[in-house]
Amino acid sequence: MRRRSPARLRSAAFELLEDPADADPLYLRLLSAVSRVHGSSATPADYARAALSAVRAVEK
């Protein structure tokens, strides 16, 4: 097995990229709502209800 250079591991290829969408409060609220209902028994309707409730909460 070939050894990897530690300098290679510090390259730009491994930098964490920040997604500008992460700063959007609606996106974060939707992501949170969807993650709460996510599971093996979740249906598309569960995801839709979660998203709708998140959007409605922002509109208030």
Contacts in CASP RR format, 6 or more apart in sequence:
PFRMAT RR
TARGET T0000
AUTHOR 0000-0000-0000
METHOD contacts of the structure
MODEL  1
MRRRSPARLRSAAFELLEDPADADPLYLRLLSAVSRVHGSSATPADYARA
ALSAVRAVEK
21 27 0 8 1.000
22 28 0 8 1.000
25 58 0 8 1.000
26 54 0 8 1.000
26 55 0 8 1.000
26 58 0 8 1.000
29 54 0 8 1.000
29 57 0 8 1.000
29 58 0 8 1.000
30 51 0 8 1.000
30 54 0 8 1.000
30 55 0 8 1.000
32 54 0 8 1.000
33 50 0 8 1.000
33 51 0 8 1.000
33 53 0 8 1.000
33 54 0 8 1.000
34 47 0 8 1.000
34 50 0 8 1.000
34 51 0 8 1.000
36 50 0 8 1.000
37 46 0 8 1.000
37 47 0 8 1.000
37 49 0 8 1.000
37 50 0 8 1.000
38 47 0 8 1.000
END
